[in-house]
Amino acid sequence: MEKEIYNYNLLKQKRIERGLSPLDIAHELCLAERQILSIEENKPHHFPSPSLKLVCVRRYAEALGLNVSEVIPNFENMLGN
């Protein structure tokens, strides 16, 4: 996954503002805490593919009440829509 494909800082900021720990949001999304940290640090680890990670980023954004386009600006284009 490219470094600038999504706004990982916004996800972490919103999670902290809501008083959630990485483990809290991991449980809500049925992910491992290490996967949440990987998303927030934009690391390629802990996901079998970049496309699966992108789906998890989208779910994370939605769980925080964010518009997906705020976090992944070109999400619609990535899907081929």
N, CA, C and O atoms as a CHARMM CRD file, in Angstrom:
* protein
*
  324
    1    1 MET  N      0.83600  -1.16800   0.00000 PROA 1      0.00000
    2    1 MET  CA     0.00000   0.00000   0.00000 PROA 1      0.00000
    3    1 MET  C      0.88800   1.24000   0.00000 PROA 1      0.00000
    4    1 MET  O      1.85100   1.32200   0.76300 PROA 1      0.00000
    5    2 GLU  N      0.56900   2.17900  -0.83500 PROA 2      0.00000
    6    2 GLU  CA     1.35800   3.40800  -0.90400 PROA 2      0.00000
    7    2 GLU  C      1.20300   4.19700   0.38100 PROA 2      0.00000
    8    2 GLU  O      0.19600   4.08600   1.07900 PROA 2      0.00000
    9    3 LYS  N      2.21500   4.99600   0.68000 PROA 3      0.00000
   10    3 LYS  CA     2.22600   5.76100   1.92400 PROA 3      0.00000
   11    3 LYS  C      1.09100   6.77200   2.02500 PROA 3      0.00000
   12    3 LYS  O      0.59400   7.00300   3.12700 PROA 3      0.00000
   13    4 GLU  N      0.66800   7.37200   0.94700 PROA 4      0.00000
   14    4 GLU  CA    -0.29100   8.46600   1.02000 PROA 4      0.00000
   15    4 GLU  C     -1.68100   8.08400   0.52800 PROA 4      0.00000
   16    4 GLU  O     -2.45000   8.95600   0.12500 PROA 4      0.00000
   17    5 ILE  N     -2.01000   6.82400   0.55400 PROA 5      0.00000
   18    5 ILE  CA    -3.27600   6.37600  -0.00500 PROA 5      0.00000
   19    5 ILE  C     -4.46600   6.67600   0.91700 PROA 5      0.00000
   20    5 ILE  O     -5.59600   6.79100   0.44200 PROA 5      0.00000
   21    6 TYR  N     -4.22500   6.80200   2.22600 PROA 6      0.00000
   22    6 TYR  CA    -5.30700   7.12700   3.15400 PROA 6      0.00000
   23    6 TYR  C     -4.75700   7.96400   4.30600 PROA 6      0.00000
   24    6 TYR  O     -3.55500   7.98200   4.56800 PROA 6      0.00000
   25    7 ASN  N     -5.66600   8.65400   4.98200 PROA 7      0.00000
   26    7 ASN  CA    -5.28800   9.55800   6.07000 PROA 7      0.00000
   27    7 ASN  C     -5.30500   8.80100   7.39800 PROA 7      0.00000
   28    7 ASN  O     -6.28900   8.83600   8.13600 PROA 7      0.00000
   29    8 TYR  N     -4.21300   8.12800   7.68300 PROA 8      0.00000
   30    8 TYR  CA    -4.12500   7.31800   8.89500 PROA 8      0.00000
   31    8 TYR  C     -4.09400   8.17700  10.15100 PROA 8      0.00000
   32    8 TYR  O     -4.54800   7.73400  11.20600 PROA 8      0.00000
   33    9 ASN  N     -3.57100   9.38700  10.06400 PROA 9      0.00000
   34    9 ASN  CA    -3.54500  10.27300  11.23400 PROA 9      0.00000
   35    9 ASN  C     -4.94400  10.67300  11.67500 PROA 9      0.00000
   36    9 ASN  O     -5.20700  10.79000  12.87200 PROA 9      0.00000
   37   10 LEU  N     -5.85100  10.88700  10.71600 PROA 10     0.00000
   38   10 LEU  CA    -7.23100  11.24400  11.04400 PROA 10     0.00000
   39   10 LEU  C     -7.91400  10.11100  11.80300 PROA 10     0.00000
   40   10 LEU  O     -8.65000  10.36200  12.75700 PROA 10     0.00000
   41   11 LEU  N     -7.68300   8.88800  11.39600 PROA 11     0.00000
   42   11 LEU  CA    -8.28600   7.74600  12.08500 PROA 11     0.00000
   43   11 LEU  C     -7.84500   7.69700  13.54600 PROA 11     0.00000
   44   11 LEU  O     -8.66800   7.55500  14.45000 PROA 11     0.00000
   45   12 LYS  N     -6.54900   7.81600  13.76300 PROA 12     0.00000
   46   12 LYS  CA    -6.02800   7.77000  15.13100 PROA 12     0.00000
   47   12 LYS  C     -6.55100   8.94100  15.95100 PROA 12     0.00000
   48   12 LYS  O     -6.94500   8.76800  17.10500 PROA 12     0.00000
   49   13 GLN  N     -6.55500  10.11900  15.36500 PROA 13     0.00000
   50   13 GLN  CA    -7.03700  11.32200  16.05900 PROA 13     0.00000
   51   13 GLN  C     -8.49400  11.15900  16.48600 PROA 13     0.00000
   52   13 GLN  O     -8.84200  11.45800  17.62800 PROA 13     0.00000
   53   14 LYS  N     -9.34200  10.69100  15.58200 PROA 14     0.00000
   54   14 LYS  CA   -10.76900  10.52300  15.89700 PROA 14     0.00000
   55   14 LYS  C    -10.98700   9.43100  16.94200 PROA 14     0.00000
   56   14 LYS  O    -11.85500   9.55700  17.80500 PROA 14     0.00000
   57   15 ARG  N    -10.19700   8.36200  16.86200 PROA 15     0.00000
   58   15 ARG  CA   -10.31500   7.30100  17.86300 PROA 15     0.00000
   59   15 ARG  C     -9.99200   7.84400  19.24900 PROA 15     0.00000
   60   15 ARG  O    -10.70800   7.57200  20.21300 PROA 15     0.00000
   61   16 ILE  N     -8.91400   8.61000  19.34400 PROA 16     0.00000
   62   16 ILE  CA    -8.49800   9.18200  20.62400 PROA 16     0.00000
   63   16 ILE  C     -9.54200  10.17200  21.12600 PROA 16     0.00000
   64   16 ILE  O     -9.87100  10.17700  22.31200 PROA 16     0.00000
   65   17 GLU  N    -10.06600  11.01200  20.23000 PROA 17     0.00000
   66   17 GLU  CA   -11.10100  11.97900  20.61300 PROA 17     0.00000
   67   17 GLU  C    -12.32500  11.28800  21.19700 PROA 17     0.00000
   68   17 GLU  O    -12.97900  11.82800  22.08900 PROA 17     0.00000
   69   18 ARG  N    -12.63300  10.11700  20.70900 PROA 18     0.00000
   70   18 ARG  CA   -13.79700   9.36100  21.19200 PROA 18     0.00000
   71   18 ARG  C    -13.48600   8.54500  22.44500 PROA 18     0.00000
   72   18 ARG  O    -14.35900   7.86100  22.97900 PROA 18     0.00000
   73   19 GLY  N    -12.24800   8.61800  22.90700 PROA 19     0.00000
   74   19 GLY  CA   -11.85900   7.92100  24.12200 PROA 19     0.00000
   75   19 GLY  C    -11.75500   6.41200  23.96300 PROA 19     0.00000
   76   19 GLY  O    -11.92400   5.66800  24.93000 PROA 19     0.00000
   77   20 LEU  N    -11.47900   5.96300  22.75000 PROA 20     0.00000
   78   20 LEU  CA   -11.35500   4.54100  22.46500 PROA 20     0.00000
   79   20 LEU  C     -9.88900   4.12700  22.40300 PROA 20     0.00000
   80   20 LEU  O     -9.04600   4.86700  21.89600 PROA 20     0.00000
   81   21 SER  N     -9.59900   2.96300  22.91300 PROA 21     0.00000
   82   21 SER  CA    -8.24900   2.41200  22.78300 PROA 21     0.00000
   83   21 SER  C     -8.17200   1.63700  21.47300 PROA 21     0.00000
   84   21 SER  O     -9.20300   1.32200  20.87900 PROA 21     0.00000
   85   22 PRO  N     -6.95900   1.32700  21.01700 PROA 22     0.00000
   86   22 PRO  CA    -6.84600   0.47800  19.82800 PROA 22     0.00000
   87   22 PRO  C     -7.56600  -0.86100  20.01100 PROA 22     0.00000
   88   22 PRO  O     -8.14800  -1.39400  19.06600 PROA 22     0.00000
   89   23 LEU  N     -7.52200  -1.39600  21.22800 PROA 23     0.00000
   90   23 LEU  CA    -8.18900  -2.66700  21.49100 PROA 23     0.00000
   91   23 LEU  C     -9.71300  -2.52600  21.41100 PROA 23     0.00000
   92   23 LEU  O    -10.39200  -3.43200  20.92700 PROA 23     0.00000
   93   24 ASP  N    -10.25000  -1.40000  21.88100 PROA 24     0.00000
   94   24 ASP  CA   -11.69700  -1.16200  21.79700 PROA 24     0.00000
   95   24 ASP  C    -12.18000  -1.21200  20.35300 PROA 24     0.00000
   96   24 ASP  O    -13.14100  -1.91500  20.03900 PROA 24     0.00000
   97   25 ILE  N    -11.52200  -0.47400  19.48400 PROA 25     0.00000
   98   25 ILE  CA   -11.94600  -0.41700  18.08800 PROA 25     0.00000
   99   25 ILE  C    -11.66500  -1.74400  17.38500 PROA 25     0.00000
  100   25 ILE  O    -12.40600  -2.14000  16.48600 PROA 25     0.00000
  101   26 ALA  N    -10.60700  -2.42300  17.78900 PROA 26     0.00000
  102   26 ALA  CA   -10.31400  -3.74400  17.21800 PROA 26     0.00000
  103   26 ALA  C    -11.45300  -4.71400  17.51400 PROA 26     0.00000
  104   26 ALA  O    -11.89100  -5.44800  16.62800 PROA 26     0.00000
  105   27 HSD  N    -11.92700  -4.72000  18.74200 PROA 27     0.00000
  106   27 HSD  CA   -13.04200  -5.59700  19.10500 PROA 27     0.00000
  107   27 HSD  C    -14.29200  -5.23900  18.32200 PROA 27     0.00000
  108   27 HSD  O    -15.00600  -6.12400  17.84900 PROA 27     0.00000
  109   28 GLU  N    -14.55800  -3.96600  18.18300 PROA 28     0.00000
  110   28 GLU  CA   -15.74800  -3.52300  17.44100 PROA 28     0.00000
  111   28 GLU  C    -15.70200  -3.99000  15.98000 PROA 28     0.00000
  112   28 GLU  O    -16.73000  -4.34100  15.40200 PROA 28     0.00000
  113   29 LEU  N    -14.51200  -3.99000  15.39500 PROA 29     0.00000
  114   29 LEU  CA   -14.36100  -4.35100  13.98400 PROA 29     0.00000
  115   29 LEU  C    -13.98100  -5.81900  13.76300 PROA 29     0.00000
  116   29 LEU  O    -13.79100  -6.25200  12.62700 PROA 29     0.00000
  117   30 CYS  N    -13.87300  -6.57400  14.84800 PROA 30     0.00000
  118   30 CYS  CA   -13.44800  -7.98400  14.76400 PROA 30     0.00000
  119   30 CYS  C    -12.07500  -8.10700  14.09900 PROA 30     0.00000
  120   30 CYS  O    -11.84900  -8.96200  13.24300 PROA 30     0.00000
  121   31 LEU  N    -11.17400  -7.22800  14.51900 PROA 31     0.00000
  122   31 LEU  CA    -9.79200  -7.25100  14.05100 PROA 31     0.00000
  123   31 LEU  C     -8.88400  -7.42600  15.25700 PROA 31     0.00000
  124   31 LEU  O     -9.32500  -7.31600  16.40100 PROA 31     0.00000
  125   32 ALA  N     -7.63200  -7.69400  14.99700 PROA 32     0.00000
  126   32 ALA  CA    -6.63200  -7.75600  16.06300 PROA 32     0.00000
  127   32 ALA  C     -6.12800  -6.33600  16.35000 PROA 32     0.00000
  128   32 ALA  O     -6.10300  -5.48300  15.46300 PROA 32     0.00000
  129   33 GLU  N     -5.73600  -6.10600  17.58300 PROA 33     0.00000
  130   33 GLU  CA    -5.19100  -4.79700  17.95400 PROA 33     0.00000
  131   33 GLU  C     -3.99300  -4.44700  17.06600 PROA 33     0.00000
  132   33 GLU  O     -3.83000  -3.29100  16.67300 PROA 33     0.00000
  133   34 ARG  N     -3.16300  -5.42800  16.75300 PROA 34     0.00000
  134   34 ARG  CA    -1.99000  -5.16500  15.91300 PROA 34     0.00000
  135   34 ARG  C     -2.40400  -4.68100  14.51800 PROA 34     0.00000
  136   34 ARG  O     -1.66300  -3.92600  13.88700 PROA 34     0.00000
  137   35 GLN  N     -3.57300  -5.10300  14.03000 PROA 35     0.00000
  138   35 GLN  CA    -4.05400  -4.62900  12.73200 PROA 35     0.00000
  139   35 GLN  C     -4.48400  -3.16400  12.81300 PROA 35     0.00000
  140   35 GLN  O     -4.24200  -2.39000  11.88700 PROA 35     0.00000
  141   36 ILE  N     -5.11300  -2.79000  13.91000 PROA 36     0.00000
  142   36 ILE  CA    -5.48900  -1.38500  14.09900 PROA 36     0.00000
  143   36 ILE  C     -4.23900  -0.52200  14.16200 PROA 36     0.00000
  144   36 ILE  O     -4.18000   0.53800  13.53900 PROA 36     0.00000
  145   37 LEU  N     -3.25000  -0.96800  14.90400 PROA 37     0.00000
  146   37 LEU  CA    -2.00100  -0.20600  14.99400 PROA 37     0.00000
  147   37 LEU  C     -1.30300  -0.13200  13.64300 PROA 37     0.00000
  148   37 LEU  O     -0.70200   0.89200  13.31700 PROA 37     0.00000
  149   38 SER  N     -1.37100  -1.18500  12.86200 PROA 38     0.00000
  150   38 SER  CA    -0.79800  -1.19300  11.52200 PROA 38     0.00000
  151   38 SER  C     -1.47600  -0.15200  10.63800 PROA 38     0.00000
  152   38 SER  O     -0.81700   0.54600   9.86700 PROA 38     0.00000
  153   39 ILE  N     -2.79900  -0.05600  10.75700 PROA 39     0.00000
  154   39 ILE  CA    -3.54700   0.95100   9.98700 PROA 39     0.00000
  155   39 ILE  C     -3.13700   2.34700  10.43300 PROA 39     0.00000
  156   39 ILE  O     -2.85200   3.20900   9.60100 PROA 39     0.00000
  157   40 GLU  N     -3.10800   2.57300  11.75100 PROA 40     0.00000
  158   40 GLU  CA    -2.80400   3.90400  12.27700 PROA 40     0.00000
  159   40 GLU  C     -1.36700   4.34100  12.01500 PROA 40     0.00000
  160   40 GLU  O     -1.07800   5.53700  11.99200 PROA 40     0.00000
  161   41 GLU  N     -0.48800   3.40400  11.82300 PROA 41     0.00000
  162   41 GLU  CA     0.91600   3.73600  11.55100 PROA 41     0.00000
  163   41 GLU  C      1.25300   3.58000  10.06700 PROA 41     0.00000
  164   41 GLU  O      2.39200   3.79900   9.65400 PROA 41     0.00000
  165   42 ASN  N      0.25900   3.20200   9.28200 PROA 42     0.00000
  166   42 ASN  CA     0.41900   2.97300   7.83600 PROA 42     0.00000
  167   42 ASN  C      1.56100   2.00300   7.54300 PROA 42     0.00000
  168   42 ASN  O      2.40800   2.24400   6.68200 PROA 42     0.00000
  169   43 LYS  N      1.55400   0.91800   8.27600 PROA 43     0.00000
  170   43 LYS  CA     2.54000  -0.15000   8.07500 PROA 43     0.00000
  171   43 LYS  C      1.91100  -1.25400   7.23600 PROA 43     0.00000
  172   43 LYS  O      0.70000  -1.46600   7.30200 PROA 43     0.00000
  173   44 PRO  N      2.70600  -1.94900   6.46000 PROA 44     0.00000
  174   44 PRO  CA     2.15300  -3.00200   5.60200 PROA 44     0.00000
  175   44 PRO  C      1.92700  -4.33600   6.31800 PROA 44     0.00000
  176   44 PRO  O      1.46600  -5.29400   5.69700 PROA 44     0.00000
  177   45 HSD  N      2.23800  -4.41200   7.58800 PROA 45     0.00000
  178   45 HSD  CA     2.18600  -5.66900   8.33100 PROA 45     0.00000
  179   45 HSD  C      0.77500  -6.05700   8.74900 PROA 45     0.00000
  180   45 HSD  O     -0.11700  -5.21400   8.85200 PROA 45     0.00000
  181   46 HSD  N      0.59500  -7.34800   8.98700 PROA 46     0.00000
  182   46 HSD  CA    -0.58400  -7.91500   9.62100 PROA 46     0.00000
  183   46 HSD  C     -1.83100  -7.99900   8.74400 PROA 46     0.00000
  184   46 HSD  O     -2.92400  -8.24500   9.25400 PROA 46     0.00000
  185   47 PHE  N     -1.68700  -7.80100   7.44300 PROA 47     0.00000
  186   47 PHE  CA    -2.77900  -7.99300   6.49900 PROA 47     0.00000
  187   47 PHE  C     -2.27800  -8.86500   5.35400 PROA 47     0.00000
  188   47 PHE  O     -1.15900  -8.66800   4.88000 PROA 47     0.00000
  189   48 PRO  N     -3.07900  -9.82200   4.90200 PROA 48     0.00000
  190   48 PRO  CA    -2.62600 -10.70000   3.82400 PROA 48     0.00000
  191   48 PRO  C     -2.49100 -10.01000   2.46900 PROA 48     0.00000
  192   48 PRO  O     -1.77400 -10.49100   1.59100 PROA 48     0.00000
  193   49 SER  N     -3.18600  -8.87500   2.30100 PROA 49     0.00000
  194   49 SER  CA    -3.08200  -8.15600   1.02600 PROA 49     0.00000
  195   49 SER  C     -3.40800  -6.68000   1.23200 PROA 49     0.00000
  196   49 SER  O     -4.11000  -6.32800   2.17900 PROA 49     0.00000
  197   50 PRO  N     -2.90100  -5.81500   0.35200 PROA 50     0.00000
  198   50 PRO  CA    -3.21900  -4.39100   0.43300 PROA 50     0.00000
  199   50 PRO  C     -4.71400  -4.12100   0.26700 PROA 50     0.00000
  200   50 PRO  O     -5.25200  -3.20900   0.89500 PROA 50     0.00000
  201   51 SER  N     -5.38200  -4.90200  -0.56600 PROA 51     0.00000
  202   51 SER  CA    -6.81500  -4.66000  -0.78200 PROA 51     0.00000
  203   51 SER  C     -7.62600  -4.99200   0.47200 PROA 51     0.00000
  204   51 SER  O     -8.59700  -4.29800   0.77500 PROA 51     0.00000
  205   52 LEU  N     -7.24800  -6.02700   1.19600 PROA 52     0.00000
  206   52 LEU  CA    -7.93800  -6.34300   2.44300 PROA 52     0.00000
  207   52 LEU  C     -7.69800  -5.24700   3.47700 PROA 52     0.00000
  208   52 LEU  O     -8.60800  -4.87800   4.22000 PROA 52     0.00000
  209   53 LYS  N     -6.48700  -4.73400   3.52200 PROA 53     0.00000
  210   53 LYS  CA    -6.19800  -3.63700   4.44500 PROA 53     0.00000
  211   53 LYS  C     -7.05800  -2.42400   4.10800 PROA 53     0.00000
  212   53 LYS  O     -7.56700  -1.75700   5.00800 PROA 53     0.00000
  213   54 LEU  N     -7.22000  -2.13700   2.83300 PROA 54     0.00000
  214   54 LEU  CA    -8.02900  -0.99300   2.41700 PROA 54     0.00000
  215   54 LEU  C     -9.48800  -1.16100   2.84400 PROA 54     0.00000
  216   54 LEU  O    -10.12400  -0.19600   3.26700 PROA 54     0.00000
  217   55 VAL  N    -10.00900  -2.35500   2.73700 PROA 55     0.00000
  218   55 VAL  CA   -11.37500  -2.63300   3.19700 PROA 55     0.00000
  219   55 VAL  C    -11.47800  -2.38700   4.70500 PROA 55     0.00000
  220   55 VAL  O    -12.46500  -1.82200   5.17600 PROA 55     0.00000
  221   56 CYS  N    -10.47700  -2.80400   5.44800 PROA 56     0.00000
  222   56 CYS  CA   -10.47200  -2.58500   6.89100 PROA 56     0.00000
  223   56 CYS  C    -10.35000  -1.10200   7.23400 PROA 56     0.00000
  224   56 CYS  O    -10.95600  -0.64300   8.20200 PROA 56     0.00000
  225   57 VAL  N     -9.58300  -0.35600   6.46100 PROA 57     0.00000
  226   57 VAL  CA    -9.48800   1.09500   6.65700 PROA 57     0.00000
  227   57 VAL  C    -10.86500   1.72500   6.45400 PROA 57     0.00000
  228   57 VAL  O    -11.27700   2.59000   7.22700 PROA 57     0.00000
  229   58 ARG  N    -11.56900   1.29300   5.41800 PROA 58     0.00000
  230   58 ARG  CA   -12.91300   1.81200   5.15800 PROA 58     0.00000
  231   58 ARG  C    -13.84300   1.49800   6.33000 PROA 58     0.00000
  232   58 ARG  O    -14.58400   2.37000   6.78400 PROA 58     0.00000
  233   59 ARG  N    -13.80800   0.27500   6.81600 PROA 59     0.00000
  234   59 ARG  CA   -14.66300  -0.11800   7.94500 PROA 59     0.00000
  235   59 ARG  C    -14.30100   0.68200   9.20400 PROA 59     0.00000
  236   59 ARG  O    -15.17800   1.06300   9.97900 PROA 59     0.00000
  237   60 TYR  N    -13.03200   0.92400   9.39000 PROA 60     0.00000
  238   60 TYR  CA   -12.56200   1.70400  10.54100 PROA 60     0.00000
  239   60 TYR  C    -13.12000   3.12400  10.45400 PROA 60     0.00000
  240   60 TYR  O    -13.64500   3.64800  11.43600 PROA 60     0.00000
  241   61 ALA  N    -13.00900   3.73300   9.30000 PROA 61     0.00000
  242   61 ALA  CA   -13.54000   5.09200   9.10300 PROA 61     0.00000
  243   61 ALA  C    -15.03500   5.13000   9.39700 PROA 61     0.00000
  244   61 ALA  O    -15.50600   6.02300  10.10100 PROA 61     0.00000
  245   62 GLU  N    -15.77200   4.18200   8.87100 PROA 62     0.00000
  246   62 GLU  CA   -17.21700   4.13500   9.08300 PROA 62     0.00000
  247   62 GLU  C    -17.55900   3.93600  10.55800 PROA 62     0.00000
  248   62 GLU  O    -18.51700   4.53000  11.05400 PROA 62     0.00000
  249   63 ALA  N    -16.79300   3.11300  11.26100 PROA 63     0.00000
  250   63 ALA  CA   -17.03000   2.87500  12.68100 PROA 63     0.00000
  251   63 ALA  C    -16.83900   4.14000  13.50700 PROA 63     0.00000
  252   63 ALA  O    -17.46800   4.30400  14.55300 PROA 63     0.00000
  253   64 LEU  N    -15.98300   5.02300  13.04400 PROA 64     0.00000
  254   64 LEU  CA   -15.74300   6.29700  13.73600 PROA 64     0.00000
  255   64 LEU  C    -16.69700   7.39300  13.26800 PROA 64     0.00000
  256   64 LEU  O    -16.61900   8.52800  13.73600 PROA 64     0.00000
  257   65 GLY  N    -17.58900   7.05600  12.35400 PROA 65     0.00000
  258   65 GLY  CA   -18.55600   8.03500  11.85500 PROA 65     0.00000
  259   65 GLY  C    -17.98100   8.99300  10.83300 PROA 65     0.00000
  260   65 GLY  O    -18.55200  10.05400  10.58100 PROA 65     0.00000
  261   66 LEU  N    -16.85600   8.62800  10.24400 PROA 66     0.00000
  262   66 LEU  CA   -16.22200   9.46500   9.22900 PROA 66     0.00000
  263   66 LEU  C    -16.72900   9.10300   7.84400 PROA 66     0.00000
  264   66 LEU  O    -17.08500   7.95300   7.58600 PROA 66     0.00000
  265   67 ASN  N    -16.76100  10.07400   6.96600 PROA 67     0.00000
  266   67 ASN  CA   -17.05500   9.81500   5.56500 PROA 67     0.00000
  267   67 ASN  C    -15.81700   9.15100   4.97500 PROA 67     0.00000
  268   67 ASN  O    -14.69800   9.62100   5.18100 PROA 67     0.00000
  269   68 VAL  N    -16.01400   8.07700   4.25500 PROA 68     0.00000
  270   68 VAL  CA   -14.88300   7.32500   3.69800 PROA 68     0.00000
  271   68 VAL  C    -13.99500   8.23100   2.84500 PROA 68     0.00000
  272   68 VAL  O    -12.77500   8.06900   2.84300 PROA 68     0.00000
  273   69 SER  N    -14.58200   9.17000   2.12800 PROA 69     0.00000
  274   69 SER  CA   -13.78400  10.05600   1.26300 PROA 69     0.00000
  275   69 SER  C    -12.88000  10.98700   2.06000 PROA 69     0.00000
  276   69 SER  O    -11.90900  11.51100   1.51400 PROA 69     0.00000
  277   70 GLU  N    -13.17800  11.20800   3.34700 PROA 70     0.00000
  278   70 GLU  CA   -12.29300  12.00500   4.20500 PROA 70     0.00000
  279   70 GLU  C    -10.99900  11.24700   4.49400 PROA 70     0.00000
  280   70 GLU  O     -9.93900  11.84900   4.66600 PROA 70     0.00000
  281   71 VAL  N    -11.09800   9.94000   4.54500 PROA 71     0.00000
  282   71 VAL  CA    -9.96600   9.10500   4.92600 PROA 71     0.00000
  283   71 VAL  C     -9.25800   8.53300   3.70400 PROA 71     0.00000
  284   71 VAL  O     -8.02900   8.46400   3.66500 PROA 71     0.00000
  285   72 ILE  N    -10.04100   8.12300   2.70100 PROA 72     0.00000
  286   72 ILE  CA    -9.49400   7.53600   1.47100 PROA 72     0.00000
  287   72 ILE  C    -10.01200   8.37500   0.30400 PROA 72     0.00000
  288   72 ILE  O    -11.05200   8.05200  -0.26900 PROA 72     0.00000
  289   73 PRO  N     -9.30600   9.44500  -0.05500 PROA 73     0.00000
  290   73 PRO  CA    -9.81100  10.38600  -1.06000 PROA 73     0.00000
  291   73 PRO  C    -10.19400   9.76600  -2.40600 PROA 73     0.00000
  292   73 PRO  O    -11.15600  10.22200  -3.02400 PROA 73     0.00000
  293   74 ASN  N     -9.50100   8.78000  -2.86600 PROA 74     0.00000
  294   74 ASN  CA    -9.78100   8.18700  -4.17200 PROA 74     0.00000
  295   74 ASN  C    -10.43300   6.81800  -4.06100 PROA 74     0.00000
  296   74 ASN  O    -10.25300   5.97700  -4.94200 PROA 74     0.00000
  297   75 PHE  N    -11.18500   6.58200  -2.99900 PROA 75     0.00000
  298   75 PHE  CA   -11.74000   5.25400  -2.75800 PROA 75     0.00000
  299   75 PHE  C    -12.63200   4.78300  -3.90900 PROA 75     0.00000
  300   75 PHE  O    -12.50700   3.64500  -4.36100 PROA 75     0.00000
  301   76 GLU  N    -13.51600   5.63500  -4.37900 PROA 76     0.00000
  302   76 GLU  CA   -14.41700   5.24600  -5.47600 PROA 76     0.00000
  303   76 GLU  C    -13.63300   4.86800  -6.74000 PROA 76     0.00000
  304   76 GLU  O    -13.98100   3.90400  -7.42100 PROA 76     0.00000
  305   77 ASN  N    -12.58700   5.61900  -7.04800 PROA 77     0.00000
  306   77 ASN  CA   -11.76900   5.31400  -8.21800 PROA 77     0.00000
  307   77 ASN  C    -11.02400   3.99700  -8.04100 PROA 77     0.00000
  308   77 ASN  O    -10.81100   3.26400  -9.00700 PROA 77     0.00000
  309   78 MET  N    -10.62900   3.70000  -6.81100 PROA 78     0.00000
  310   78 MET  CA    -9.90700   2.45700  -6.54500 PROA 78     0.00000
  311   78 MET  C    -10.79900   1.23900  -6.79400 PROA 78     0.00000
  312   78 MET  O    -10.32600   0.17200  -7.18400 PROA 78     0.00000
  313   79 LEU  N    -12.09600   1.42600  -6.56100 PROA 79     0.00000
  314   79 LEU  CA   -13.03100   0.32900  -6.75900 PROA 79     0.00000
  315   79 LEU  C    -13.42000   0.13700  -8.21400 PROA 79     0.00000
  316   79 LEU  O    -14.04100  -0.86300  -8.57600 PROA 79     0.00000
  317   80 GLY  N    -13.05300   1.09700  -9.03900 PROA 80     0.00000
  318   80 GLY  CA   -13.39300   1.01200 -10.45300 PROA 80     0.00000
  319   80 GLY  C    -14.78700   1.49800 -10.75800 PROA 80     0.00000
  320   80 GLY  O    -15.32900   1.19000 -11.82000 PROA 80     0.00000
  321   81 ASN  N    -15.39100   2.26500  -9.83800 PROA 81     0.00000
  322   81 ASN  CA   -16.74600   2.82600 -10.04600 PROA 81     0.00000
  323   81 ASN  C    -16.69100   4.10900 -10.81400 PROA 81     0.00000
  324   81 ASN  O    -17.72900   4.71500 -11.07800 PROA 81     0.00000
